[in-house]
Amino acid sequence: MSRVVVKTEGIAKVVPTAEGQLTILAGIDLEINAGESVAIIGASGSGKTTLLGILAGLDMPSSGTAFLSGVEITALDEEQRAIVRGEQVGFVFQTFQLLGSLTALENVMLPGELRGEGGAEADARELLEKVGLGERFGHYPRQLSGGEQQRVAIARAFASRPNVLFADEPTGNLDTSTGQKVIDLLFDLNKEFATTLILVTHDDRLAQRCDRTVVIAGGRISS
């Protein structure tokens, strides 16, 4: 029997604007099983990135509940959610989000060092080798191409050995050829580490590689 790792019940997000209340999400019920890969797609402004942020505990809904690995994250404060994220979650962003003052190796070592793990450097070296950057350990983000920076970001995400990996438009800033290489890498590592993958994308190639697609329209899951 499959184990549910991400679950929402009646998730809504409403924000005030100059014109009045804006409903971004309106009653999202969703279950994602361990090991599943799920693409969240929809038009710009449909609420898919907002939903991703709530699933990952980065954002809070206006109402409803969300569970991550059995923990009701919507019942936690920010400090508590940060602890759960540190233990359970990895992230890959469109803008890479690497620390410019750290080398590729130091960026990938960071999750392990923050958890106080002794083998962070050896683990980071192995992961950078896996993503084809064994010759780039000492390079800073500014010395790397966009595709190389995203590969460092993927290595860093898997360095935390997450149960769930969230990716927000991971190919959005990459050309077609580089994007395809990043897609292949993301799914290869996801399979190797048996991670649950949840991603937001406009990239049809990326969505088609997933086990399932969830379409968001008008703040709701569209059939």
Secondary structure in CASP SS format (residue, H / E / C, confidence):
PFRMAT SS
TARGET T0000
AUTHOR 0000-0000-0000
METHOD secondary structure of the structure
MODEL  1
M C 1.00
S C 1.00
R C 1.00
V E 1.00
V E 1.00
V E 1.00
K E 1.00
T E 1.00
E E 1.00
G E 1.00
I E 1.00
A E 1.00
K E 1.00
V E 1.00
V E 1.00
P E 1.00
T E 1.00
A C 1.00
E C 1.00
G E 1.00
Q E 1.00
L E 1.00
T E 1.00
I E 1.00
L E 1.00
A E 1.00
G E 1.00
I E 1.00
D E 1.00
L E 1.00
E E 1.00
I E 1.00
N E 1.00
A C 1.00
G C 1.00
E C 1.00
S E 1.00
V E 1.00
A E 1.00
I E 1.00
I E 1.00
G C 1.00
A C 1.00
S C 1.00
G C 1.00
S C 1.00
G C 1.00
K H 1.00
T H 1.00
T H 1.00
L H 1.00
L H 1.00
G H 1.00
I H 1.00
L H 1.00
A C 1.00
G C 1.00
L C 1.00
D C 1.00
M C 1.00
P C 1.00
S C 1.00
S E 1.00
G E 1.00
T E 1.00
A E 1.00
F E 1.00
L E 1.00
S C 1.00
G C 1.00
V E 1.00
E E 1.00
I H 1.00
T H 1.00
A H 1.00
L C 1.00
D C 1.00
E H 1.00
E H 1.00
Q H 1.00
R H 1.00
A H 1.00
I H 1.00
V H 1.00
R H 1.00
G H 1.00
E H 1.00
Q H 1.00
V E 1.00
G E 1.00
F E 1.00
V E 1.00
F E 1.00
Q C 1.00
T C 1.00
F C 1.00
Q C 1.00
L C 1.00
L C 1.00
G C 1.00
S C 1.00
L C 1.00
T C 1.00
A H 1.00
L H 1.00
E H 1.00
N H 1.00
V H 1.00
M H 1.00
L H 1.00
P H 1.00
G H 1.00
E H 1.00
L H 1.00
R C 1.00
G C 1.00
E C 1.00
G C 1.00
G C 1.00
A H 1.00
E H 1.00
A H 1.00
D H 1.00
A H 1.00
R H 1.00
E H 1.00
L H 1.00
L H 1.00
E H 1.00
K H 1.00
V C 1.00
G C 1.00
L C 1.00
G C 1.00
E C 1.00
R C 1.00
F C 1.00
G C 1.00
H C 1.00
Y C 1.00
P H 1.00
R H 1.00
Q H 1.00
L C 1.00
S C 1.00
G H 1.00
G H 1.00
E H 1.00
Q H 1.00
Q H 1.00
R H 1.00
V H 1.00
A H 1.00
I H 1.00
A H 1.00
R H 1.00
A H 1.00
F H 1.00
A H 1.00
S C 1.00
R C 1.00
P C 1.00
N C 1.00
V E 1.00
L E 1.00
F E 1.00
A E 1.00
D E 1.00
E C 1.00
P C 1.00
T C 1.00
G C 1.00
N C 1.00
L C 1.00
D C 1.00
T H 1.00
S H 1.00
T H 1.00
G H 1.00
Q H 1.00
K H 1.00
V H 1.00
I H 1.00
D H 1.00
L H 1.00
L H 1.00
F H 1.00
D H 1.00
L H 1.00
N H 1.00
K H 1.00
E H 1.00
F H 1.00
A C 1.00
T C 1.00
T E 1.00
L E 1.00
I E 1.00
L E 1.00
V E 1.00
T C 1.00
H C 1.00
D C 1.00
D H 1.00
R H 1.00
L H 1.00
A H 1.00
Q H 1.00
R C 1.00
C C 1.00
D C 1.00
R E 1.00
T E 1.00
V E 1.00
V E 1.00
I E 1.00
A E 1.00
G C 1.00
G C 1.00
R E 1.00
I E 1.00
S E 1.00
S C 1.00
END
